[in-house]
């Protein structure tokens, strides 16, 4: 693993609250922007970029807001488990080029947000953070508001919709959404076997993209990527599955974009579950793996074209 030029603690220590007057970025924060391709100049010209923190669910959450001039709407992007906003750079760039404001944050225990690495005791905390982010987005960015959630990022969206609390997002896009991971039964058994003796297990490495450059970066250079799975998270996912399974279906519309060669989530089970709970449209991409925002250039074009079409179609 490559050593970063600046420590994570130093970058965190130089962040300011989002509701404070924007200040010039420090050297460490500028390094973070450049390293992960999150600097405004890496995307499109004329974009105001706010970066800072907000408080929610007992955590200090790191967040980005990108606001182009004359934005035609806003998309909130949710990253996946063990990931962070830096792995959303291509999705952010695409949406900015398409004229949307973009808002994203690191989930608790991920990226530059506080919390034990990748740890959570209840997915209700993920829901709480998403809900607390909405007024921040509404105060800074134009309607209509939409959400695009990847993998575990979809869990908070799914729960909120099924609980009947969602009236903020006009359109919902779930990209390789998590309900069950691949090997879910094995994970549950592992949790019960190891729970008395340890608090985490190593992440199982999978080839989750066809892009070798991203695989190499993810494995050896991404200093914010998490390497272990806390057993408490497995327990929380199990409880979340029981909770959402018991909730009544809704007529909410969803677009699901899913890779056919995804060996990270149990996508056949997941898409079936979602079809029983929502009014879904499914796009299944042949040869695509899990990391659809970090797939090959050809595959990313397909993904982003589907997203564009869905966002601009007033009938969906």
C-alpha positions as CSV (number, residue, x, y, z in Angstrom):
1,X,0.0,0.0,0.0
2,X,1.4,3.4,-1.1
3,X,2.0,5.8,1.8
4,X,0.1,9.1,1.2
5,X,2.0,12.4,1.3
6,X,-0.3,13.7,4.0
7,X,-1.8,11.6,6.8
8,X,-5.6,11.0,6.9
9,X,-5.6,12.6,10.4
10,X,-4.0,15.8,9.0
11,X,-6.5,16.0,6.1
12,X,-9.4,15.5,8.5
13,X,-8.0,18.1,10.9
14,X,-7.9,20.8,8.2
15,X,-11.5,20.3,7.1
16,X,-14.1,22.9,8.0
17,X,-17.9,22.6,8.5
18,X,-19.9,22.9,5.3
19,X,-22.0,25.6,6.8
20,X,-19.0,27.9,7.4
21,X,-17.6,30.4,5.0
22,X,-15.6,28.5,2.3
23,X,-11.9,28.8,2.8
24,X,-9.0,28.2,0.5
25,X,-8.0,24.6,0.5
26,X,-5.0,23.6,2.6
27,X,-2.0,21.7,1.0
28,X,-3.3,18.4,2.4
29,X,-6.8,18.9,1.2
30,X,-5.6,20.0,-2.3
31,X,-3.5,16.9,-2.3
32,X,-6.5,14.7,-1.5
33,X,-8.5,16.4,-4.3
34,X,-5.8,15.9,-6.9
35,X,-4.9,12.3,-5.8
36,X,-8.5,11.1,-6.2
37,X,-9.4,13.3,-9.2
38,X,-11.9,15.3,-7.1
39,X,-10.6,18.8,-7.9
40,X,-13.1,20.9,-9.8
41,X,-10.7,21.6,-12.6
42,X,-10.5,17.8,-13.2
43,X,-14.1,17.9,-14.3
44,X,-15.6,20.9,-16.1
45,X,-14.9,24.6,-15.9
46,X,-17.1,27.0,-14.0
47,X,-18.0,24.6,-11.2
48,X,-18.1,25.8,-7.6
49,X,-16.8,23.1,-5.3
50,X,-17.6,23.1,-1.6
51,X,-15.9,20.6,0.6
52,X,-16.3,20.2,4.4
53,X,-18.2,18.4,7.1
54,X,-21.5,18.1,8.8
55,X,-22.6,16.3,12.0
56,X,-25.0,13.3,11.9
57,X,-25.7,10.1,13.8
58,X,-22.7,10.7,16.1
59,X,-20.2,11.1,13.2
60,X,-18.4,13.9,11.5
61,X,-19.3,13.4,7.8
62,X,-17.0,14.6,5.0
63,X,-19.0,15.9,2.0
64,X,-18.6,17.4,-1.5
65,X,-21.0,19.8,-3.3
66,X,-20.3,20.6,-7.0
67,X,-22.5,23.4,-8.4
68,X,-22.2,24.3,-12.1
69,X,-23.6,27.6,-13.3
70,X,-27.2,27.2,-14.4
71,X,-27.5,23.6,-13.1
72,X,-30.6,21.9,-14.4
73,X,-31.0,19.8,-11.3
74,X,-29.1,17.9,-8.7
75,X,-27.9,14.3,-8.2
76,X,-26.9,12.9,-4.8
77,X,-24.4,10.0,-5.2
78,X,-24.0,7.3,-2.6
79,X,-20.8,5.2,-2.6
80,X,-20.5,1.5,-1.8
81,X,-19.2,-0.4,1.2
82,X,-15.5,-0.1,1.9
83,X,-15.3,2.7,-0.7
84,X,-15.5,6.5,-0.5
85,X,-16.2,9.6,-2.7
86,X,-12.8,9.3,-4.5
87,X,-14.1,6.2,-6.3
88,X,-16.9,8.2,-7.7
89,X,-14.8,10.6,-9.8
90,X,-16.0,9.3,-13.2
91,X,-19.7,9.5,-12.2
92,X,-19.2,13.0,-10.8
93,X,-17.4,14.1,-14.0
94,X,-20.2,12.7,-16.2
95,X,-23.0,14.3,-14.2
96,X,-21.2,17.7,-14.2
97,X,-20.6,17.5,-17.9
98,X,-24.4,16.8,-18.3
99,X,-25.3,19.9,-16.4
100,X,-26.2,18.6,-13.0
101,X,-25.1,19.7,-9.6
102,X,-23.5,16.8,-7.7
103,X,-23.5,16.1,-4.0
104,X,-21.7,13.2,-2.3
105,X,-20.4,12.2,1.2
106,X,-18.3,9.6,2.8
107,X,-20.4,7.2,4.9
108,X,-19.6,6.8,8.6
109,X,-16.4,4.7,9.0
110,X,-15.4,5.4,5.3
111,X,-13.1,7.8,3.6
112,X,-12.6,11.0,5.6
113,X,-15.7,10.6,7.7
114,X,-15.2,9.6,11.4
115,X,-16.0,6.2,12.8
116,X,-14.3,2.9,13.2
117,X,-13.2,1.5,9.8
118,X,-16.3,0.3,7.9
119,X,-18.1,-0.3,11.2
120,X,-21.8,0.3,11.8
121,X,-24.2,-1.1,14.5
122,X,-27.4,-0.3,12.6
123,X,-28.2,0.7,9.1
124,X,-30.6,3.2,10.6
125,X,-27.4,5.4,11.0
126,X,-26.9,5.3,7.3
127,X,-30.5,6.4,6.8
128,X,-30.0,9.2,9.4
129,X,-26.9,10.6,7.6
130,X,-28.7,10.6,4.3
131,X,-31.7,12.4,5.8
132,X,-29.5,15.0,7.4
133,X,-27.7,15.7,4.1
134,X,-30.9,16.6,2.3
135,X,-31.5,20.0,3.8
136,X,-27.8,20.9,3.1
137,X,-28.3,19.9,-0.5
138,X,-31.6,21.8,-0.8
139,X,-30.1,25.0,0.6
140,X,-27.3,25.0,-1.9
141,X,-28.5,23.2,-5.1
142,X,-31.4,23.5,-7.4
143,X,-34.4,21.1,-7.8
144,X,-35.3,18.6,-9.1
145,X,-33.3,16.4,-6.7
146,X,-32.4,12.8,-7.7
147,X,-30.4,10.0,-6.1
148,X,-27.9,7.6,-7.6
149,X,-26.8,4.9,-5.1
150,X,-24.1,2.3,-5.7
151,X,-24.0,-1.1,-3.9
152,X,-24.5,-0.6,-0.1
153,X,-25.2,3.0,-0.7
154,X,-28.6,1.8,-2.0
155,X,-29.6,0.4,1.4
156,X,-30.5,3.7,3.0
157,X,-32.5,4.7,-0.1
158,X,-34.4,1.4,-0.2
159,X,-35.3,1.5,3.5
160,X,-36.4,5.1,3.3
161,X,-38.7,4.4,0.3
162,X,-40.2,1.3,1.9
163,X,-40.9,3.2,5.1
164,X,-42.8,5.8,3.1
165,X,-40.6,8.7,4.2
166,X,-39.2,9.8,0.9
167,X,-40.6,12.8,-0.9
168,X,-37.3,14.6,-1.7
169,X,-35.8,12.6,-4.6
170,X,-37.7,12.8,-7.9
171,X,-35.8,9.9,-9.5
172,X,-33.9,7.0,-8.0
173,X,-31.2,5.0,-9.7
174,X,-29.7,2.0,-8.0
175,X,-26.4,0.7,-9.5
176,X,-25.4,-2.9,-8.5
177,X,-27.6,-2.5,-5.4
178,X,-26.8,-4.6,-2.3
179,X,-29.5,-6.7,-0.6
180,X,-27.6,-9.9,-0.3
181,X,-23.9,-10.2,-1.1
182,X,-22.5,-13.2,-2.9
183,X,-22.1,-16.0,-0.3
184,X,-24.5,-14.4,2.1
185,X,-25.3,-17.6,3.9
186,X,-21.6,-18.3,4.4
187,X,-21.1,-14.8,5.7
188,X,-23.8,-15.3,8.3
189,X,-22.2,-18.6,9.4
190,X,-18.8,-16.9,9.6
191,X,-20.3,-14.1,11.7
192,X,-21.6,-16.6,14.2
193,X,-18.4,-18.7,14.3
194,X,-16.0,-15.8,14.7
195,X,-18.1,-13.3,16.7
196,X,-16.9,-14.6,20.2
197,X,-13.2,-14.4,19.1
198,X,-12.6,-11.4,16.8
199,X,-14.3,-8.3,15.6
200,X,-13.4,-8.3,11.9
201,X,-12.3,-10.5,9.0
202,X,-10.2,-9.7,5.9
203,X,-12.1,-8.5,2.8
204,X,-12.4,-11.2,0.2
205,X,-10.6,-9.9,-2.9
206,X,-12.6,-10.2,-6.1
207,X,-12.1,-9.1,-9.6
208,X,-14.9,-6.6,-9.5
209,X,-14.0,-4.6,-12.6
210,X,-12.5,-5.3,-16.1
211,X,-10.4,-2.1,-15.8
212,X,-6.8,-3.3,-14.8
213,X,-5.8,0.3,-13.9
214,X,-8.6,0.6,-11.3
215,X,-7.9,-2.8,-9.9
216,X,-4.2,-1.9,-9.4
217,X,-5.1,1.5,-7.8
218,X,-7.7,-0.1,-5.6
219,X,-5.3,-2.8,-4.4
220,X,-2.1,-0.8,-3.9
221,X,-2.6,2.9,-4.0
222,X,-6.0,3.8,-2.5
223,X,-5.1,4.8,1.0
224,X,-8.7,5.5,2.0
225,X,-10.0,2.0,0.9
226,X,-10.9,-0.3,3.8
227,X,-9.4,-3.8,3.9
228,X,-11.4,-5.5,6.6
229,X,-15.1,-6.2,7.2
230,X,-16.2,-5.7,10.8
231,X,-18.5,-8.6,12.0
232,X,-20.8,-5.9,13.5
233,X,-21.5,-4.8,10.0
234,X,-22.5,-8.3,8.9
235,X,-24.9,-8.4,11.9
236,X,-26.3,-5.0,11.0
237,X,-26.8,-6.1,7.4
238,X,-28.7,-9.2,8.6
239,X,-31.0,-7.0,10.8
240,X,-31.5,-4.6,7.9
241,X,-32.5,-7.5,5.6
242,X,-35.1,-8.7,8.1
243,X,-36.4,-5.1,8.5
244,X,-36.9,-4.3,4.8
245,X,-38.3,-7.8,4.0
246,X,-41.1,-7.1,6.4
247,X,-42.1,-3.8,4.9
248,X,-44.9,-3.5,2.4
249,X,-44.3,-2.9,-1.3
250,X,-44.6,0.6,-2.8
251,X,-45.3,2.0,-6.2
252,X,-42.1,4.0,-6.2
253,X,-40.2,3.8,-9.5
254,X,-36.6,2.7,-9.6
255,X,-34.0,2.2,-12.4
256,X,-31.6,-0.7,-11.6
257,X,-28.4,-0.9,-13.5
258,X,-26.7,-4.2,-13.0
259,X,-23.7,-6.1,-14.3
260,X,-24.2,-9.6,-15.5
261,X,-20.8,-10.7,-14.3
262,X,-21.1,-9.2,-10.8
263,X,-19.7,-11.6,-8.2
264,X,-19.8,-9.2,-5.3
265,X,-23.6,-8.9,-4.8
266,X,-26.2,-11.7,-5.4
267,X,-27.8,-9.7,-8.2
268,X,-30.3,-12.3,-9.3
269,X,-31.8,-12.4,-5.8
270,X,-31.5,-8.7,-5.3
271,X,-33.2,-7.6,-8.5
272,X,-36.0,-10.1,-7.8
273,X,-36.4,-8.7,-4.3
274,X,-36.6,-5.2,-5.6
275,X,-39.0,-6.0,-8.3
276,X,-41.4,-7.4,-5.6
277,X,-41.1,-4.2,-3.5
278,X,-41.0,-1.5,-6.2
279,X,-41.9,-0.6,-9.7
280,X,-38.6,-1.3,-11.3
281,X,-36.9,-1.0,-14.7
282,X,-33.8,-3.2,-15.0
283,X,-30.8,-2.7,-17.3
284,X,-28.6,-5.8,-17.2
285,X,-25.2,-5.2,-18.8
286,X,-23.5,-8.2,-20.3
287,X,-19.9,-8.7,-19.3
288,X,-20.0,-5.9,-16.7
289,X,-18.8,-6.6,-13.2
290,X,-19.6,-4.9,-9.9
291,X,-17.8,-1.6,-10.1
292,X,-19.9,-0.1,-12.8
293,X,-18.6,3.5,-12.2
294,X,-15.0,2.1,-12.6
295,X,-15.4,-0.3,-15.4
296,X,-13.7,-0.1,-18.8
297,X,-14.3,3.1,-20.8
298,X,-16.7,1.3,-23.2
299,X,-18.8,0.0,-20.3
300,X,-18.8,3.3,-18.4
301,X,-20.2,5.0,-21.5
302,X,-23.1,2.5,-21.5
303,X,-23.8,3.0,-17.9
304,X,-23.7,6.8,-18.1
305,X,-25.9,6.8,-21.2
306,X,-28.5,4.8,-19.4
307,X,-28.3,7.3,-16.5
308,X,-28.6,10.3,-18.8
309,X,-31.6,8.8,-20.6
310,X,-33.4,8.1,-17.3
311,X,-32.8,11.5,-15.8
312,X,-34.0,13.5,-18.8
313,X,-37.1,11.4,-19.6
314,X,-40.0,13.1,-18.0
315,X,-42.2,10.0,-18.4
316,X,-40.1,7.9,-16.0
